[in-house]
Amino acid sequence: MSSVLYDAQGPRAKRRNVLFTVVFVIVAAAVLWWVITSLNDKDQLAWEKWKPFVHTEAWTTYIWPGLQNTLKAAALAMVIALPLGAVLGIARLSDHRWVRIPVSVVVEFFRAIPVLILMIFGIALFSEYTNVSSDDRPLYAVVTGLVLYNAAVLAEIVRAGILSLPKGQSEAAMAVGLRKNQVMRFILLPQAVTAMLPAIVSQLVVIVKDTALGGAVLTFSELLASVGPMSGYYGANTIASFTVVALVYIAINFSLTTFASWLEGRLRRGKKSTGAVIPPAAVGGTESTGAGGAGGFI
């Protein structure tokens, strides 16, 4: 069946696709067999390498403490970066140049710097100019780097989400007397949240994974950093340790994306109605129409 966006495949295209599929499956199976054989030859699949993860000692001594630090750093970065990114994103839409231009410079600056460099600068600053203990500096530096970088990225996500809405949304709201800040709070942001949610969740997943940079460079005892001592204690089971840690990361990020998908669906279903009614008090007694509400979004 043909449509505007899709043409039905002919007999030759179908045979070609079947051939490509068969070749891909054969190549993938060969690569998988080579990996399994190589690991088996090096005794990486021996039960002794995987046996420690059946007992609770490996989890309570190595994995759980590292996971706690990962979740703590990620949660702190999320809690700070999300509202900060929203404020910066809205500020970039301000009508006032003295707000819009400096904020744009800040956002573009921190977007251009790798998060690892921000973490390194962070630990140097905390070491030179604060009284933070040496034990807490890695956590502070990791959170600082994650917040600065991801707040800048989230600001662009928020700005793009708001700009993706039809211009008539804000024009109609201002025509009934809403000021620009009220248009942003009551009209634009509630609608943009649903559109921004997938990108925001993707960035939150990046935050969780980027905590590993602190363990690699700043001696932050997060989840990935637990592989070294765990592998050394249990007899060089590096592959097994990395595999288990990777599965833990997958479980965390999958839970995060699953919750976001559920939340997005709930928000979309809730917006199938005619919309929420704004109480008169929220309008602030504005009676003029058009651009009667003075001031920009900020």
Contacts in CASP RR format, 6 or more apart in sequence:
PFRMAT RR
TARGET T0000
AUTHOR 0000-0000-0000
METHOD contacts of the structure
MODEL  1
MSSVLYDAQGPRAKRRNVLFTVVFVIVAAAVLWWVITSLNDKDQLAWEKW
KPFVHTEAWTTYIWPGLQNTLKAAALAMVIALPLGAVLGIARLSDHRWVR
IPVSVVVEFFRAIPVLILMIFGIALFSEYTNVSSDDRPLYAVVTGLVLYN
AAVLAEIVRAGILSLPKGQSEAAMAVGLRKNQVMRFILLPQAVTAMLPAI
VSQLVVIVKDTALGGAVLTFSELLASVGPMSGYYGANTIASFTVVALVYI
AINFSLTTFASWLEGRLRRGKKSTGAVIPPAAVGGTESTGAGGAGGFI
1 8 0 8 1.000
2 8 0 8 1.000
9 17 0 8 1.000
36 45 0 8 1.000
39 45 0 8 1.000
39 239 0 8 1.000
43 49 0 8 1.000
44 237 0 8 1.000
44 238 0 8 1.000
44 239 0 8 1.000
44 240 0 8 1.000
48 237 0 8 1.000
49 234 0 8 1.000
49 235 0 8 1.000
49 237 0 8 1.000
49 239 0 8 1.000
49 240 0 8 1.000
50 237 0 8 1.000
50 240 0 8 1.000
52 58 0 8 1.000
52 230 0 8 1.000
52 234 0 8 1.000
52 237 0 8 1.000
52 240 0 8 1.000
53 59 0 8 1.000
53 240 0 8 1.000
53 244 0 8 1.000
58 230 0 8 1.000
58 234 0 8 1.000
61 230 0 8 1.000
62 226 0 8 1.000
62 229 0 8 1.000
62 230 0 8 1.000
62 233 0 8 1.000
63 223 0 8 1.000
63 226 0 8 1.000
63 230 0 8 1.000
63 244 0 8 1.000
63 245 0 8 1.000
63 248 0 8 1.000
65 221 0 8 1.000
65 226 0 8 1.000
66 221 0 8 1.000
66 222 0 8 1.000
66 223 0 8 1.000
66 225 0 8 1.000
66 226 0 8 1.000
67 223 0 8 1.000
67 248 0 8 1.000
69 139 0 8 1.000
69 211 0 8 1.000
69 220 0 8 1.000
69 221 0 8 1.000
69 222 0 8 1.000
69 223 0 8 1.000
70 208 0 8 1.000
70 211 0 8 1.000
70 212 0 8 1.000
70 222 0 8 1.000
70 223 0 8 1.000
70 224 0 8 1.000
71 252 0 8 1.000
72 139 0 8 1.000
73 139 0 8 1.000
73 142 0 8 1.000
73 143 0 8 1.000
73 146 0 8 1.000
73 211 0 8 1.000
73 220 0 8 1.000
73 222 0 8 1.000
74 146 0 8 1.000
74 204 0 8 1.000
74 207 0 8 1.000
74 208 0 8 1.000
74 211 0 8 1.000
76 143 0 8 1.000
77 142 0 8 1.000
77 143 0 8 1.000
77 145 0 8 1.000
77 146 0 8 1.000
77 147 0 8 1.000
77 150 0 8 1.000
77 207 0 8 1.000
77 211 0 8 1.000
78 204 0 8 1.000
78 207 0 8 1.000
80 143 0 8 1.000
80 147 0 8 1.000
80 151 0 8 1.000
81 146 0 8 1.000
81 147 0 8 1.000
81 150 0 8 1.000
81 151 0 8 1.000
81 154 0 8 1.000
81 207 0 8 1.000
82 154 0 8 1.000
82 200 0 8 1.000
84 147 0 8 1.000
84 151 0 8 1.000
84 154 0 8 1.000
85 151 0 8 1.000
85 152 0 8 1.000
85 154 0 8 1.000
85 155 0 8 1.000
85 158 0 8 1.000
86 154 0 8 1.000
86 155 0 8 1.000
86 158 0 8 1.000
88 103 0 8 1.000
88 106 0 8 1.000
88 107 0 8 1.000
88 151 0 8 1.000
88 152 0 8 1.000
88 154 0 8 1.000
88 155 0 8 1.000
88 158 0 8 1.000
89 103 0 8 1.000
89 107 0 8 1.000
89 154 0 8 1.000
89 155 0 8 1.000
89 156 0 8 1.000
89 158 0 8 1.000
89 159 0 8 1.000
89 162 0 8 1.000
90 158 0 8 1.000
90 159 0 8 1.000
90 162 0 8 1.000
90 184 0 8 1.000
90 297 0 8 1.000
90 298 0 8 1.000
91 99 0 8 1.000
91 100 0 8 1.000
91 103 0 8 1.000
91 297 0 8 1.000
91 298 0 8 1.000
92 100 0 8 1.000
92 103 0 8 1.000
92 104 0 8 1.000
92 107 0 8 1.000
92 155 0 8 1.000
92 159 0 8 1.000
93 100 0 8 1.000
93 159 0 8 1.000
93 162 0 8 1.000
93 163 0 8 1.000
93 297 0 8 1.000
94 100 0 8 1.000
94 103 0 8 1.000
94 296 0 8 1.000
94 297 0 8 1.000
94 298 0 8 1.000
95 180 0 8 1.000
95 295 0 8 1.000
95 296 0 8 1.000
95 297 0 8 1.000
96 295 0 8 1.000
96 296 0 8 1.000
96 298 0 8 1.000
99 298 0 8 1.000
103 155 0 8 1.000
106 152 0 8 1.000
107 152 0 8 1.000
107 155 0 8 1.000
107 156 0 8 1.000
108 152 0 8 1.000
109 152 0 8 1.000
110 118 0 8 1.000
110 148 0 8 1.000
110 149 0 8 1.000
110 151 0 8 1.000
110 152 0 8 1.000
111 149 0 8 1.000
111 152 0 8 1.000
111 153 0 8 1.000
111 156 0 8 1.000
113 149 0 8 1.000
114 149 0 8 1.000
115 145 0 8 1.000
115 146 0 8 1.000
115 148 0 8 1.000
115 149 0 8 1.000
115 150 0 8 1.000
115 210 0 8 1.000
115 213 0 8 1.000
116 213 0 8 1.000
116 214 0 8 1.000
116 217 0 8 1.000
118 144 0 8 1.000
118 145 0 8 1.000
118 148 0 8 1.000
118 149 0 8 1.000
119 141 0 8 1.000
119 142 0 8 1.000
119 144 0 8 1.000
119 145 0 8 1.000
119 146 0 8 1.000
119 213 0 8 1.000
119 214 0 8 1.000
119 217 0 8 1.000
119 218 0 8 1.000
120 141 0 8 1.000
120 217 0 8 1.000
120 218 0 8 1.000
122 140 0 8 1.000
122 141 0 8 1.000
122 144 0 8 1.000
122 145 0 8 1.000
123 137 0 8 1.000
123 138 0 8 1.000
123 140 0 8 1.000
123 141 0 8 1.000
123 218 0 8 1.000
126 132 0 8 1.000
126 137 0 8 1.000
126 140 0 8 1.000
126 141 0 8 1.000
126 144 0 8 1.000
127 134 0 8 1.000
127 137 0 8 1.000
132 140 0 8 1.000
137 218 0 8 1.000
138 214 0 8 1.000
138 215 0 8 1.000
138 218 0 8 1.000
138 219 0 8 1.000
138 220 0 8 1.000
138 221 0 8 1.000
139 220 0 8 1.000
141 214 0 8 1.000
141 218 0 8 1.000
141 220 0 8 1.000
142 211 0 8 1.000
142 213 0 8 1.000
142 214 0 8 1.000
142 218 0 8 1.000
142 220 0 8 1.000
142 222 0 8 1.000
146 207 0 8 1.000
146 210 0 8 1.000
146 211 0 8 1.000
150 203 0 8 1.000
150 206 0 8 1.000
150 207 0 8 1.000
153 203 0 8 1.000
154 200 0 8 1.000
154 203 0 8 1.000
157 196 0 8 1.000
157 199 0 8 1.000
157 200 0 8 1.000
157 203 0 8 1.000
158 192 0 8 1.000
158 196 0 8 1.000
160 196 0 8 1.000
160 199 0 8 1.000
161 192 0 8 1.000
161 195 0 8 1.000
161 196 0 8 1.000
162 184 0 8 1.000
162 188 0 8 1.000
162 189 0 8 1.000
162 192 0 8 1.000
164 192 0 8 1.000
164 195 0 8 1.000
165 188 0 8 1.000
165 191 0 8 1.000
165 192 0 8 1.000
165 195 0 8 1.000
169 187 0 8 1.000
169 188 0 8 1.000
169 191 0 8 1.000
170 180 0 8 1.000
170 183 0 8 1.000
170 187 0 8 1.000
170 188 0 8 1.000
173 182 0 8 1.000
173 183 0 8 1.000
173 186 0 8 1.000
173 187 0 8 1.000
174 180 0 8 1.000
174 183 0 8 1.000
174 289 0 8 1.000
174 290 0 8 1.000
174 291 0 8 1.000
174 292 0 8 1.000
174 293 0 8 1.000
175 289 0 8 1.000
175 290 0 8 1.000
176 289 0 8 1.000
177 283 0 8 1.000
177 286 0 8 1.000
177 287 0 8 1.000
177 288 0 8 1.000
177 289 0 8 1.000
177 290 0 8 1.000
177 292 0 8 1.000
177 293 0 8 1.000
178 186 0 8 1.000
178 187 0 8 1.000
178 278 0 8 1.000
178 283 0 8 1.000
178 286 0 8 1.000
178 293 0 8 1.000
179 286 0 8 1.000
179 292 0 8 1.000
179 293 0 8 1.000
179 294 0 8 1.000
179 295 0 8 1.000
180 293 0 8 1.000
180 295 0 8 1.000
180 296 0 8 1.000
180 297 0 8 1.000
181 295 0 8 1.000
181 296 0 8 1.000
181 297 0 8 1.000
181 298 0 8 1.000
182 282 0 8 1.000
182 283 0 8 1.000
182 284 0 8 1.000
182 286 0 8 1.000
183 297 0 8 1.000
184 297 0 8 1.000
186 278 0 8 1.000
186 282 0 8 1.000
190 276 0 8 1.000
191 271 0 8 1.000
193 267 0 8 1.000
194 264 0 8 1.000
194 267 0 8 1.000
194 268 0 8 1.000
194 271 0 8 1.000
197 260 0 8 1.000
197 263 0 8 1.000
197 264 0 8 1.000
197 267 0 8 1.000
198 260 0 8 1.000
198 264 0 8 1.000
200 260 0 8 1.000
201 256 0 8 1.000
201 257 0 8 1.000
201 260 0 8 1.000
204 256 0 8 1.000
205 253 0 8 1.000
205 256 0 8 1.000
205 257 0 8 1.000
208 249 0 8 1.000
208 252 0 8 1.000
208 253 0 8 1.000
208 256 0 8 1.000
209 249 0 8 1.000
209 253 0 8 1.000
211 220 0 8 1.000
211 222 0 8 1.000
211 223 0 8 1.000
212 222 0 8 1.000
212 223 0 8 1.000
212 224 0 8 1.000
212 225 0 8 1.000
214 220 0 8 1.000
214 222 0 8 1.000
214 225 0 8 1.000
215 221 0 8 1.000
215 222 0 8 1.000
215 224 0 8 1.000
215 225 0 8 1.000
216 224 0 8 1.000
216 225 0 8 1.000
219 225 0 8 1.000
223 245 0 8 1.000
223 248 0 8 1.000
223 249 0 8 1.000
224 245 0 8 1.000
226 245 0 8 1.000
227 238 0 8 1.000
227 241 0 8 1.000
227 242 0 8 1.000
227 245 0 8 1.000
228 238 0 8 1.000
228 241 0 8 1.000
230 241 0 8 1.000
231 237 0 8 1.000
231 238 0 8 1.000
231 241 0 8 1.000
234 241 0 8 1.000
286 292 0 8 1.000
286 293 0 8 1.000
END
